[in-house]
């Protein structure tokens, strides 16, 4: 029975993939809120750390899926500022995992083969120095790549990002380097963490929750949103393709 189910899933996956490739209208930039690691682990009597590790491994699979469709930009919400309020043991385990995974990224042959530039998005001052160092090494090692872009939101808060942008602009005004009347949408965007990225076309959230939780608040103004019931570690290629297929069926109006 299991073998038959696998064959059916494989057939459906291939049909879905071919339909998506024929359909065109693919998103250029996808944002993903990686939610559900802890609940996935809890429901399977695993340690929480195991859920987070499986979530990190799932992200590695995702690199192959976006490459197959030629989607150039991906931004994943891995750790928010609010996540620091979790138990010290869990936070420390996550920081150790981030440090290890940023190191592994440099050694991943696909990063070189695909030409993936790695960047962190968030308040680096909120992170332990060893994590920041691992991030900086990964960014430096991939800074000359430009075929694909993997952006990891870590120590991130959408509200804090906007506050930071306003503070930087106010400093320029205070110094007399900028007139208030010159503050516009483009200037604000230039001062965001994501100033060098296009806005996300599609944002996917796993685990059945239907909110952004502070993820890319400014940038997501006209993004299409897709909510998936699967927990992040259980998010599979069919879940991913269903999100893309759903996106292709939508008509984007950008508020018009």
PyMOL commands that set and color helices and strands:
alter all, ss='L'
color gray80, all
select helices_A, chain A and resi 2-23+37-42+48-69+81-85+88-107+109-114+124-126+129-142+158-174+180-182+185-190+232-234+237-248
alter helices_A, ss='H'
color red, helices_A
select strands_A, chain A and resi 29-33+73-80+116-121+148-156+202-205+224-227
alter strands_A, ss='S'
color yellow, strands_A
deselect
rebuild
show_as cartoon
